């Protein structure tokens, strides 16, 4: 027994003697195994004036509290001096906490003392939003409520401090971390005592908890370099006392709990965002008040951050080709018919293998169970063999046996399929271009050209071969001088930028574990907070499920959103995108195609790679694949206007029907047409700005058909591709970045014959791509349909090129499918 117990024993003994004088009573035998009833002190604000507070807290049928503290200058408070009112004895149970949780206890009415403080915030509800979301969403600090919190009365706070000190002296089981606000114990329901409550002032008076500033700064710097995962932050908040469930995602309970924590400990930044400052504050508090729990949390942090650092510092994937393995393979399963076998994709009559003997003198290598005739023993450091006589379309098998000597090994590399012209194949069983009758396609496009359609380039690849590559009409009609379309003419790809630039870069970053699709955008762009931004994920932007409107006309001083949204500088445009552009719909409530989503994704890529978007794409992806035509701002990079198909005849004026300050009024050729990209982003943006020719796009299409690689280059895995070309949310036509052909709603683009596995994109300037793995087919249709006159019909401005079948995509695509289907029968 300790001294504290002896003091209790003496007090109880005296009480026993007094009781025995007036009653026969019970024999007292005090136990050391007990504690006080009161474990927590809970602060509230009443949200109503003094008189209404009294009525609510005193009259039968309402809530109650142990104490009520009025405020000065309240007309309903009649006394000249403020005084504390006790409404319920501390030994009794007051009804102030409701459904609540703190440090393992639920229903805190049973184990707490409540102080109600008269303070009246002004709150406003969005009744329409509440009606749409359902009344279950009526959280006191939820997204459908706006509250303005006033400062607390200094005299009132003096009384609260004095009262709290008295309560703590009488209730020694109330630890510093058990002095909490109503929002701490019920974060999804309550917001009192609000962000203006002076928690730090109370801490200075010996009431409640606070972190040491040096610890906060140390954790903040640490977490800035390697962020705390959402799951670990949830675990840390739970350790401190909050009733949060670790889900690993930023769900509503997490946003509510973080908001409550920030109102208590970071009241100057109540965002609900799981940023490094919030994590630092939680860890600093745990270090100070729960030091025994800290090592396990830090061990987990080190494990998670170590994995993240290794992933984030990974260089470009060094694997060469789809098979790049050392045999014998080291697998967990050592069974004979499981080990030393793998597969690769190929087309009939195509394929190569590279053999690096390492320390092996000989080995038996089988392709589709046919043994390769290789001169042995190995005498060179590397061998290259054609697999043309042994491959077939689709999955091919590779097996290695009898490596000699027994402890030796060899490396085998099988590149991905690369594009060939039809006449390059030496396999008579594989259909050549002559086996396909594209005359109907040619007739359709040529008829349109003869009737005024400007021009087009069509490329069709099938089973690894370019089976059609044709140019039609004119690249430009300038001053009455036609410039014939060439097969290598480059085009303004418009929104095909979204997939062949931005999405492609994100797929590569996801494969390298540098980017998580379900992570909040704010993890990579910390300033992307407020107004619901914290809950938007990378996948939401990719799938157009964020809730943004279709575009913001930054380039117009008189744009519909006002002068604050006018920008002709990329830096300012980026700031507006990340902090000012508002949502017009809730997250994932609808999928509205929006350039804003991809403009933000372009900024995210730049922040993550620490390089300009065009530099990263051109150097890390396009040039690595040998693609010379794909670039942004080509006229600034040595290209000439004559290499490009023209877009609008009179700049962005729509034949003089549109005006704004600085507008271009000349033929656009080699300059991005999109106004946001040109005027507000200097030609480089995530939604538009990429130029390129059909041949280079075909390589990227084959990369997709190869499920992530081309020749000996690997950008991503089949698993990553599958995540991007599957519907993410309710709209079957949207994958992540890519448009899908899962139903007939996109037949205008994919035509009626596309398989359910087909994906691709279109661009406003007249570009369309279709990639169909089921047919091992890709269609690249590039037109300059906007290089035509504009007519005004009512309020609408119509380019004549949009009214031709070639400019509507689906008819040309349909005719290509028919030629392929008839040719392979």
FENTAHU-V378199 format. One record per residue. N is the residue number from 0. PHI is phi in radians with two decimals (NA if undefined). Layout:
n->N phi->PHI
n->N phi->PHI
This chain:
n->0 phi->NA
n->1 phi->-1.74
n->2 phi->-1.08
n->3 phi->-1.04
n->4 phi->-1.16
n->5 phi->-1.08
n->6 phi->-1.11
n->7 phi->-1.08
n->8 phi->-1.13
n->9 phi->-1.12
n->10 phi->-1.08
n->11 phi->-1.14
n->12 phi->-1.12
n->13 phi->-1.12
n->14 phi->-1.06
n->15 phi->-1.14
n->16 phi->-1.13
n->17 phi->-1.13
n->18 phi->-1.16
n->19 phi->-1.22
n->20 phi->-1.30
n->21 phi->-2.01
n->22 phi->-2.64
n->23 phi->-1.16
n->24 phi->0.89
n->25 phi->-2.00
n->26 phi->-1.28
n->27 phi->-1.58
n->28 phi->-2.42
n->29 phi->-1.06
n->30 phi->-1.82
n->31 phi->-1.43
n->32 phi->-1.67
n->33 phi->-2.72
n->34 phi->-2.61
n->35 phi->-1.34
n->36 phi->-1.15
n->37 phi->-1.49
n->38 phi->-2.03
n->39 phi->-2.44
n->40 phi->-2.09
n->41 phi->-2.00
n->42 phi->-1.68
n->43 phi->-2.30
n->44 phi->-1.98
n->45 phi->-1.39
n->46 phi->1.22
n->47 phi->-2.44
n->48 phi->-1.26
n->49 phi->-1.04
n->50 phi->-1.10
n->51 phi->-1.18
n->52 phi->-1.13
n->53 phi->-1.06
n->54 phi->-1.07
n->55 phi->-1.27
n->56 phi->-1.63
n->57 phi->-1.90
n->58 phi->-1.18
n->59 phi->-1.14
n->60 phi->1.76
n->61 phi->-2.03
n->62 phi->-1.48
n->63 phi->-2.58
n->64 phi->-2.74
n->65 phi->-1.30
n->66 phi->-2.39
n->67 phi->-2.26
n->68 phi->-2.07
n->69 phi->-1.28
n->70 phi->-2.22
n->71 phi->-1.21
n->72 phi->1.06
n->73 phi->-1.70
n->74 phi->-0.98
n->75 phi->-1.45
n->76 phi->-1.75
n->77 phi->-1.54
n->78 phi->-1.39
n->79 phi->-1.38
n->80 phi->-2.04
n->81 phi->-1.27
n->82 phi->-2.51
n->83 phi->-1.46
n->84 phi->-1.88
n->85 phi->-1.62
n->86 phi->-1.76
n->87 phi->-2.40
n->88 phi->-1.07
n->89 phi->-1.05
n->90 phi->-1.37
n->91 phi->-1.75
n->92 phi->-1.69
n->93 phi->-1.68
n->94 phi->-1.75
n->95 phi->-2.10
n->96 phi->-1.65
n->97 phi->1.15
n->98 phi->-1.15
n->99 phi->-2.73
n->100 phi->-2.67
n->101 phi->-2.78
n->102 phi->0.87
n->103 phi->1.58
n->104 phi->-1.88
n->105 phi->-1.97
n->106 phi->0.99
n->107 phi->-1.20
n->108 phi->-0.95
n->109 phi->-1.29
n->110 phi->-2.35
n->111 phi->-2.50
n->112 phi->-1.99
n->113 phi->-1.94
n->114 phi->-2.04
n->115 phi->-1.64
n->116 phi->-2.06
n->117 phi->-1.17
n->118 phi->-2.81
n->119 phi->-2.10
n->120 phi->-1.29
n->121 phi->-1.75
n->122 phi->-2.09
n->123 phi->-2.27
n->124 phi->-1.81
n->125 phi->-1.56
n->126 phi->-1.10
n->127 phi->-1.14
n->128 phi->-1.15
n->129 phi->-1.13
n->130 phi->-1.12
n->131 phi->-1.27
n->132 phi->-1.48
n->133 phi->1.67
n->134 phi->-1.15
n->135 phi->-1.12
n->136 phi->-1.56
n->137 phi->-1.37
n->138 phi->-1.39
n->139 phi->-1.18
n->140 phi->-2.14
n->141 phi->-1.40
n->142 phi->-1.19
n->143 phi->-1.77
n->144 phi->-2.34
n->145 phi->-1.98
n->146 phi->-2.18
n->147 phi->-1.97
n->148 phi->-1.76
n->149 phi->-1.44
n->150 phi->-1.17
n->151 phi->-1.45
n->152 phi->-1.19
n->153 phi->-0.98
n->154 phi->-1.12
n->155 phi->-1.08
n->156 phi->-1.15
n->157 phi->-1.02
n->158 phi->-1.17
n->159 phi->-1.08
n->160 phi->-1.13
n->161 phi->-1.08
n->162 phi->-1.12
n->163 phi->-1.11
n->164 phi->-1.07
n->165 phi->-1.14
n->166 phi->-1.08
n->167 phi->-1.14
n->168 phi->-1.18
n->169 phi->-1.56
n->170 phi->-2.27
n->171 phi->-1.16
n->172 phi->-1.41
n->173 phi->-1.42
n->174 phi->-1.39
n->175 phi->-0.97
n->176 phi->-1.34
n->177 phi->-1.75
n->178 phi->-1.64
n->179 phi->-2.36
n->180 phi->-1.74
n->181 phi->-1.03
n->182 phi->-1.19
n->183 phi->-1.18
n->184 phi->-1.62
n->185 phi->-2.55
n->186 phi->-1.14
n->187 phi->-1.53
n->188 phi->-2.04
n->189 phi->-2.22
n->190 phi->-2.22
n->191 phi->-1.58
n->192 phi->-1.51
n->193 phi->1.48
n->194 phi->-1.29
n->195 phi->-1.59
n->196 phi->-1.21
n->197 phi->-1.45
n->198 phi->-1.03
n->199 phi->-1.17
n->200 phi->-1.09
n->201 phi->-1.14
n->202 phi->-1.03
n->203 phi->-1.09
n->204 phi->-1.59
n->205 phi->1.52
n->206 phi->-2.07
n->207 phi->1.50
n->208 phi->-1.90
n->209 phi->-2.78
n->210 phi->-1.53
n->211 phi->-1.46
n->212 phi->-1.09
n->213 phi->-1.12
n->214 phi->-1.15
n->215 phi->-1.00
n->216 phi->-1.12
n->217 phi->-1.13
n->218 phi->-1.15
n->219 phi->-1.06
n->220 phi->-1.11
n->221 phi->-1.13
n->222 phi->-1.32
n->223 phi->-1.13
n->224 phi->-1.43
n->225 phi->-2.43
n->226 phi->-1.07
n->227 phi->-1.32
n->228 phi->-1.20
n->229 phi->-1.05
n->230 phi->-1.08
n->231 phi->-1.20
n->232 phi->-1.09
n->233 phi->-1.06
n->234 phi->-1.11
n->235 phi->-1.17
n->236 phi->-1.08
n->237 phi->-1.13
n->238 phi->-1.05
n->239 phi->-1.21
n->240 phi->2.57
n->241 phi->-1.26
n->242 phi->-1.56
n->243 phi->-1.92
n->244 phi->-1.65
n->245 phi->-1.32
n->246 phi->-1.99
n->247 phi->1.40
n->248 phi->-2.27
n->249 phi->-1.51
n->250 phi->-1.62
n->251 phi->-1.15
n->252 phi->-1.10
n->253 phi->-1.26
n->254 phi->-1.05
n->255 phi->-1.10
n->256 phi->-1.18
n->257 phi->-1.11
n->258 phi->-1.05
n->259 phi->-1.10
n->260 phi->-1.08
n->261 phi->-1.16
n->262 phi->-1.06
n->263 phi->-1.46
n->264 phi->-2.01
n->265 phi->-2.40
n->266 phi->-1.15
n->267 phi->-1.50
n->268 phi->-2.55
n->269 phi->-1.47
n->270 phi->-2.18
n->271 phi->1.32
n->272 phi->-1.58
n->273 phi->-1.40
n->274 phi->-1.52
n->275 phi->-1.18
n->276 phi->-1.18
n->277 phi->-1.13
n->278 phi->-1.05
n->279 phi->-1.10
n->280 phi->-1.14
n->281 phi->-1.10
n->282 phi->-1.17
n->283 phi->-1.13
n->284 phi->-1.17
n->285 phi->-1.13
n->286 phi->-1.00
n->287 phi->-1.41
n->288 phi->-1.93
n->289 phi->-2.30
n->290 phi->-1.05
n->291 phi->-1.19
n->292 phi->-1.51
n->293 phi->-1.17
n->294 phi->-0.97
n->295 phi->-1.12
n->296 phi->-1.17
n->297 phi->-1.21
n->298 phi->-1.08
n->299 phi->-1.11
n->300 phi->-1.04
n->301 phi->-1.10
n->302 phi->-1.10
n->303 phi->-1.23
n->304 phi->-1.25
n->305 phi->-1.09
n->306 phi->-1.12
n->307 phi->-1.16
n->308 phi->-1.12
n->309 phi->-1.06
n->310 phi->-1.21
n->311 phi->-1.27
n->312 phi->-1.70
n->313 phi->-1.13
n->314 phi->-1.38
n->315 phi->-0.96
n->316 phi->-0.88
n->317 phi->-1.65
n->318 phi->-1.05
n->319 phi->-1.84
n->320 phi->1.52
n->321 phi->-1.35
n->322 phi->-2.00
n->323 phi->-2.57
n->324 phi->-2.47
n->325 phi->-1.75
n->326 phi->-1.84
n->327 phi->-1.22
n->328 phi->-1.22
n->329 phi->-1.73
n->330 phi->-2.07
n->331 phi->-1.23
n->332 phi->-1.80
n->333 phi->-1.72
n->334 phi->-1.13
n->335 phi->-1.01
n->336 phi->-1.58
n->337 phi->-1.96
n->338 phi->-1.32
n->339 phi->1.03
n->340 phi->-2.34
n->341 phi->-2.70
n->342 phi->-2.41
n->343 phi->-2.62
n->344 phi->-1.70
n->345 phi->-2.77
n->346 phi->-2.02
n->347 phi->-0.95
n->348 phi->1.39
n->349 phi->-2.30
n->350 phi->2.05
n->351 phi->-2.45
n->352 phi->-2.39
n->353 phi->-1.95
n->354 phi->-2.10
n->355 phi->-1.97
n->356 phi->-1.06
n->357 phi->0.96
n->358 phi->-1.89
n->359 phi->-1.56
n->360 phi->-1.71
n->361 phi->-2.84
n->362 phi->-2.94
n->363 phi->-1.76
n->364 phi->-2.10
n->365 phi->-2.06
n->366 phi->-1.99
n->367 phi->0.88
n->368 phi->1.10
n->369 phi->-1.90
n->370 phi->-1.29
n->371 phi->-1.29
n->372 phi->-1.54
n->373 phi->-1.96
n->374 phi->-1.11
n->375 phi->-2.32
n->376 phi->-1.25
n->377 phi->-1.11
n->378 phi->-2.10
n->379 phi->-1.88
n->380 phi->-1.36
n->381 phi->-2.65
n->382 phi->-2.18
n->383 phi->-2.22
n->384 phi->-2.21
n->385 phi->-1.41
n->386 phi->-1.86
n->387 phi->-1.01
n->388 phi->-1.44
n->389 phi->-2.13
n->390 phi->-1.56
n->391 phi->-2.36
n->392 phi->-1.14
n->393 phi->1.76
n->394 phi->-1.40
n->395 phi->-2.10
n->396 phi->-1.75
n->397 phi->-2.32
n->398 phi->-2.38
n->399 phi->-2.16
n->400 phi->-2.52
n->401 phi->0.98
n->402 phi->-1.26
n->403 phi->-2.18
n->404 phi->-1.15
n->405 phi->-1.05
n->406 phi->-1.71
n->407 phi->-1.56
n->408 phi->-2.60
n->409 phi->-2.57
n->410 phi->-1.83
n->411 phi->-2.08
n->412 phi->-2.22
n->413 phi->-2.08
n->414 phi->-1.14
n->415 phi->-1.25
n->416 phi->-1.05
n->417 phi->-2.13
n->418 phi->-1.19
n->419 phi->-2.35
n->420 phi->-1.29
n->421 phi->-1.03
n->422 phi->-1.40
n->423 phi->-1.42
n->424 phi->-1.33
n->425 phi->-1.82
n->426 phi->-1.82
n->427 phi->-1.23
n->428 phi->-1.37
n->429 phi->-1.55
n->430 phi->-1.11
n->431 phi->-1.61
n->432 phi->-1.04
n->433 phi->-1.14
n->434 phi->-1.38
n->435 phi->-1.95
n->436 phi->-1.76
n->437 phi->-1.69
n->438 phi->-1.09
n->439 phi->-1.18
n->440 phi->-1.15
n->441 phi->-1.02
n->442 phi->-1.07
n->443 phi->-1.08
n->444 phi->-1.22
n->445 phi->-1.12
n->446 phi->-1.09
n->447 phi->-1.10
n->448 phi->-1.09
n->449 phi->-1.14
n->450 phi->-1.74
n->451 phi->2.08
n->452 phi->-1.25
n->453 phi->-1.16
n->454 phi->3.12
n->455 phi->-2.83
n->456 phi->-2.20
n->457 phi->-2.10
n->458 phi->-2.23
n->459 phi->-2.15
n->460 phi->-2.06
n->461 phi->-2.51
n->462 phi->0.89
n->463 phi->1.41
n->464 phi->-2.16
n->465 phi->-1.39
n->466 phi->-1.72
n->467 phi->-2.73
n->468 phi->-2.64
n->469 phi->-2.34
n->470 phi->-2.01
n->471 phi->-2.36
n->472 phi->1.22
n->473 phi->-2.24
n->474 phi->-1.33
n->475 phi->-2.79
n->476 phi->-2.20
n->477 phi->-2.02
n->478 phi->0.93
n->479 phi->1.32
n->480 phi->-1.85
n->481 phi->-1.28
n->482 phi->-1.96
n->483 phi->-1.02
n->484 phi->-1.25
n->485 phi->-2.02
n->486 phi->-1.11
n->487 phi->-1.74
n->488 phi->-1.05
n->489 phi->-1.64
n->490 phi->-2.21
n->491 phi->-1.29
n->492 phi->-1.40
n->493 phi->0.89
n->494 phi->-1.30
n->495 phi->-1.13
n->496 phi->-0.99
n->497 phi->-1.00
n->498 phi->-1.75
n->499 phi->-1.51
n->500 phi->-2.19
n->501 phi->-1.11
n->502 phi->-1.12
n->503 phi->-1.05
n->504 phi->-1.10
n->505 phi->-1.17
n->506 phi->-1.03
n->507 phi->-1.15
n->508 phi->-1.20
n->509 phi->-1.10
n->510 phi->-1.07
n->511 phi->-1.48
n->512 phi->1.05
n->513 phi->-1.61
n->514 phi->-2.56
n->515 phi->-1.94
n->516 phi->-1.11
n->517 phi->-1.61
n->518 phi->-1.36
n->519 phi->-1.16
n->520 phi->-1.00
n->521 phi->-1.15
n->522 phi->-1.11
n->523 phi->-1.81
n->524 phi->-2.19
n->525 phi->-1.00
n->526 phi->-1.35
n->527 phi->-1.45
n->528 phi->-2.41
n->529 phi->1.56
n->530 phi->1.04
n->531 phi->1.65
n->532 phi->-1.12
n->533 phi->-1.01
n->534 phi->-1.51
n->535 phi->-1.41
n->536 phi->-1.83
n->537 phi->-1.03
n->538 phi->-1.11
n->539 phi->-1.04
n->540 phi->-1.18
n->541 phi->-1.07
n->542 phi->-1.63
n->543 phi->0.99
n->544 phi->-1.96
n->545 phi->-1.38
n->546 phi->1.86
n->547 phi->-1.36
n->548 phi->-1.26
n->549 phi->-1.12
n->550 phi->-2.86
n->551 phi->-2.14
n->552 phi->-1.49
n->553 phi->-0.99
n->554 phi->-1.28
n->555 phi->-1.77
n->556 phi->-1.08
n->557 phi->-1.75
n->558 phi->-1.34
n->559 phi->-1.02
n->560 phi->-1.61
n->561 phi->1.81
n->562 phi->-1.08
n->563 phi->-1.15
n->564 phi->-1.85
n->565 phi->-1.57
n->566 phi->-2.70
n->567 phi->-2.07
n->568 phi->-2.17
n->569 phi->-0.98
n->570 phi->-1.12
n->571 phi->-1.19
n->572 phi->-1.02
n->573 phi->-1.08
n->574 phi->-1.08
n->575 phi->-1.13
n->576 phi->-1.02
n->577 phi->-1.53
n->578 phi->-2.29
n->579 phi->-2.09
n->580 phi->-1.14
n->581 phi->-1.68
n->582 phi->-1.47
n->583 phi->-1.85
n->584 phi->-2.59
n->585 phi->-1.26
n->586 phi->-1.05
n->587 phi->1.11
n->588 phi->-1.41
n->589 phi->-2.77
n->590 phi->-2.02
n->591 phi->-1.81
n->592 phi->-0.99
n->593 phi->-2.55
n->594 phi->-1.15
n->595 phi->-1.00
n->596 phi->-0.93
n->597 phi->-1.44
n->598 phi->-1.12
n->599 phi->-1.19
n->600 phi->-1.09
n->601 phi->-1.07
n->602 phi->-1.12
n->603 phi->-1.09
n->604 phi->-1.08
n->605 phi->-1.10
n->606 phi->-1.15
n->607 phi->-1.25
n->608 phi->-1.61
n->609 phi->1.02
n->610 phi->-2.50
n->611 phi->-1.01
n->612 phi->-0.99
n->613 phi->-1.16
n->614 phi->-1.12
n->615 phi->-1.07
n->616 phi->-1.17
n->617 phi->-1.17
n->618 phi->-1.53
n->619 phi->-1.51
n->620 phi->-2.07
n->621 phi->-1.15
n->622 phi->-1.18
n->623 phi->-1.11
n->624 phi->-1.67
n->625 phi->1.32
n->626 phi->-1.80
n->627 phi->-1.64
n->628 phi->-1.54
n->629 phi->-1.39
n->630 phi->-2.90
n->631 phi->-1.75
n->632 phi->0.82
n->633 phi->-1.09
n->634 phi->-1.20
n->635 phi->-1.57
n->636 phi->-2.20
n->637 phi->1.62
n->638 phi->-1.51
n->639 phi->-1.97
n->640 phi->-1.04
n->641 phi->-1.15
n->642 phi->-1.42
n->643 phi->-2.13
n->644 phi->-1.30
n->645 phi->-1.36
n->646 phi->-1.89
n->647 phi->-1.18
n->648 phi->-1.28
n->649 phi->-2.13
n->650 phi->1.07
n->651 phi->-1.84
n->652 phi->-1.51
n->653 phi->0.94
n->654 phi->1.04
n->655 phi->1.52
n->656 phi->-1.55
n->657 phi->-2.19
n->658 phi->-2.40
n->659 phi->-2.78
n->660 phi->-1.00
n->661 phi->1.43
n->662 phi->-1.14
n->663 phi->-1.38
n->664 phi->-2.29
n->665 phi->-1.97
n->666 phi->-1.08
n->667 phi->-1.59
n->668 phi->-2.61
n->669 phi->1.53
n->670 phi->-1.96
n->671 phi->-1.05
n->672 phi->-1.29
n->673 phi->-0.91
n->674 phi->-1.13
n->675 phi->-1.12
n->676 phi->-1.18
n->677 phi->-1.31
n->678 phi->-1.41
n->679 phi->-1.85
n->680 phi->-2.26
n->681 phi->0.93
n->682 phi->1.54
n->683 phi->-2.17
n->684 phi->-2.60
n->685 phi->-1.31
n->686 phi->-1.80
n->687 phi->-2.84
n->688 phi->2.23
n->689 phi->-1.43
n->690 phi->-2.02
n->691 phi->3.11
n->692 phi->-1.82
n->693 phi->-1.14
n->694 phi->-1.11
n->695 phi->-1.24
n->696 phi->-1.13
n->697 phi->-1.11
n->698 phi->-1.09
n->699 phi->-1.15
n->700 phi->-1.13
n->701 phi->-1.16
n->702 phi->-0.96
n->703 phi->-1.22
n->704 phi->-1.11
n->705 phi->-1.37
n->706 phi->1.15
n->707 phi->2.18
n->708 phi->-2.42
n->709 phi->-2.56
n->710 phi->0.97
n->711 phi->-1.78
n->712 phi->-1.73
n->713 phi->-2.18
n->714 phi->-1.81
n->715 phi->-2.80
n->716 phi->-1.70
n->717 phi->-1.00
n->718 phi->-1.13
n->719 phi->-1.14
n->720 phi->-1.00
n->721 phi->-1.04
n->722 phi->-1.18
n->723 phi->-1.52
n->724 phi->-1.89
n->725 phi->-2.11
n->726 phi->-1.11
n->727 phi->-1.57
n->728 phi->-2.19
n->729 phi->-1.37
n->730 phi->-1.59
n->731 phi->-1.22
n->732 phi->-1.58
n->733 phi->-1.98
n->734 phi->-1.65
n->735 phi->-1.69
n->736 phi->1.51
n->737 phi->-1.38
n->738 phi->-1.59
n->739 phi->-2.04
n->740 phi->-1.91
n->741 phi->-1.24
n->742 phi->-2.50
n->743 phi->-1.31
n->744 phi->-1.15
n->745 phi->-1.94
n->746 phi->-1.10
n->747 phi->-1.03
n->748 phi->-1.77
n->749 phi->-1.55
n->750 phi->1.30
n->751 phi->-1.49
n->752 phi->-1.78
n->753 phi->-1.05
n->754 phi->-1.31
n->755 phi->-1.23
n->756 phi->-1.68
n->757 phi->-1.27
n->758 phi->-2.61
n->759 phi->2.95
n->760 phi->-2.88
n->761 phi->-2.23
n->762 phi->-2.36
n->763 phi->-1.00
n->764 phi->-1.26
n->765 phi->2.12
n->766 phi->-2.01
n->767 phi->-2.51
n->768 phi->-2.26
n->769 phi->-2.33
n->770 phi->-2.20
n->771 phi->-2.21
n->772 phi->-1.06
n->773 phi->-1.09
n->774 phi->-1.81
n->775 phi->0.88
n->776 phi->-2.30
n->777 phi->-2.44
n->778 phi->-2.18
n->779 phi->-2.01
n->780 phi->-2.03
n->781 phi->-2.02
n->782 phi->-2.24
n->783 phi->-2.00
n->784 phi->-1.11
n->785 phi->-1.45
n->786 phi->-1.50
n->787 phi->-2.50
n->788 phi->-1.09
n->789 phi->-1.98
n->790 phi->-1.99
n->791 phi->-1.74
n->792 phi->-2.14
n->793 phi->1.17
n->794 phi->-1.58
n->795 phi->-1.55
n->796 phi->-1.92
n->797 phi->-2.02
n->798 phi->-1.36
n->799 phi->-1.11
n->800 phi->-1.11
n->801 phi->-1.24
n->802 phi->-1.68
n->803 phi->-1.56
n->804 phi->-1.07
n->805 phi->-1.06
n->806 phi->-1.37
n->807 phi->-1.76
n->808 phi->1.25
n->809 phi->-0.99
n->810 phi->-1.21
n->811 phi->-1.09
n->812 phi->-1.05
n->813 phi->-1.05
n->814 phi->-1.14
n->815 phi->-1.14
n->816 phi->-1.01
n->817 phi->-1.09
n->818 phi->-1.13
n->819 phi->-1.18
n->820 phi->-1.11
n->821 phi->-1.26
n->822 phi->-1.31
n->823 phi->-1.72
n->824 phi->-1.23
